[in-house]
Amino acid sequence: MAGTIESLAAKLAEDTMKVMDQSGEERLYVEVGKVLAAASQSLEEAYLTEVRVRLAERQARRFLVRRMTELKAAQDRKDAQ
């Protein structure tokens, strides 16, 4: 059963993230979580974990891109001197 819950949660989180990206609704996952809570607390918890992990990964990737851009700009300035 745990495998089923995890796979359903992962797919639902993936689909929710796509809709969030297309619609700009940053908190849509909270609303979906509330719908799940009414039917299955186990699925709700797994889903929210999946969404939070994906959001955290996005945030970390944005940070890395920004940091790399800053480092490259600093190196370019240094090379130009």
C-alpha positions as CSV (number, residue, x, y, z in Angstrom):
1,M,0.0,0.0,0.0
2,A,2.8,2.4,0.8
3,G,4.2,2.1,-2.7
4,T,0.8,2.9,-4.1
5,I,0.5,6.0,-1.9
6,E,3.9,7.2,-2.8
7,S,3.5,6.7,-6.5
8,L,0.1,8.4,-6.5
9,A,1.5,11.3,-4.4
10,A,4.5,11.7,-6.7
11,K,2.3,11.8,-9.9
12,L,-0.2,14.2,-8.3
13,A,2.6,16.5,-7.1
14,E,4.2,16.5,-10.6
15,D,0.8,17.4,-12.2
16,T,0.1,20.1,-9.6
17,M,3.5,21.7,-10.2
18,K,2.8,21.8,-13.9
19,V,-0.6,23.5,-13.3
20,M,1.1,25.9,-10.8
21,D,3.7,26.8,-13.4
22,Q,1.0,27.4,-16.1
23,S,-1.5,29.3,-13.9
24,G,0.9,31.2,-11.6
25,E,-1.1,30.0,-8.6
26,E,1.8,29.4,-6.2
27,R,-0.4,28.0,-3.4
28,L,-2.5,25.6,-5.5
29,Y,-0.8,22.7,-3.8
30,V,-2.3,23.7,-0.5
31,E,-5.8,23.6,-1.9
32,V,-5.2,20.2,-3.4
33,G,-3.8,19.1,0.0
34,K,-7.1,20.1,1.6
35,V,-9.1,18.1,-0.9
36,L,-6.9,15.1,-0.1
37,A,-7.1,15.6,3.6
38,A,-10.9,15.1,3.4
39,A,-10.4,11.7,1.8
40,S,-7.0,10.3,2.9
41,Q,-4.6,11.7,5.4
42,S,-1.9,9.3,4.3
43,L,-2.1,10.4,0.7
44,E,-2.3,14.1,1.8
45,E,0.9,13.7,3.9
46,A,2.8,11.9,1.1
47,Y,1.6,14.5,-1.5
48,L,2.6,17.5,0.6
49,T,6.0,16.0,1.2
50,E,6.4,15.4,-2.6
51,V,5.4,19.0,-3.4
52,R,7.7,20.5,-0.7
53,V,10.7,18.4,-1.9
54,R,10.1,19.6,-5.5
55,L,9.7,23.3,-4.4
56,A,12.9,23.0,-2.3
57,E,14.8,21.5,-5.2
58,R,13.7,24.4,-7.5
59,Q,14.7,27.0,-4.9
60,A,18.1,25.3,-4.5
61,R,18.6,25.2,-8.3
62,R,17.7,28.9,-8.7
63,F,20.3,29.7,-5.9
64,L,23.0,27.7,-7.8
65,V,22.3,29.4,-11.1
66,R,22.4,32.8,-9.4
67,R,25.6,32.0,-7.6
68,M,27.2,30.6,-10.7
69,T,26.2,33.8,-12.6
70,E,27.7,35.9,-9.9
71,L,31.0,34.0,-9.8
72,K,31.2,34.1,-13.6
73,A,30.6,37.9,-13.6
74,A,33.3,38.4,-10.9
75,Q,35.7,36.3,-12.9
76,D,35.0,38.2,-16.1
77,R,35.6,41.5,-14.3
78,K,38.9,40.1,-12.9
79,D,40.0,38.9,-16.3
80,A,39.1,42.3,-17.9
81,Q,41.5,44.2,-15.5
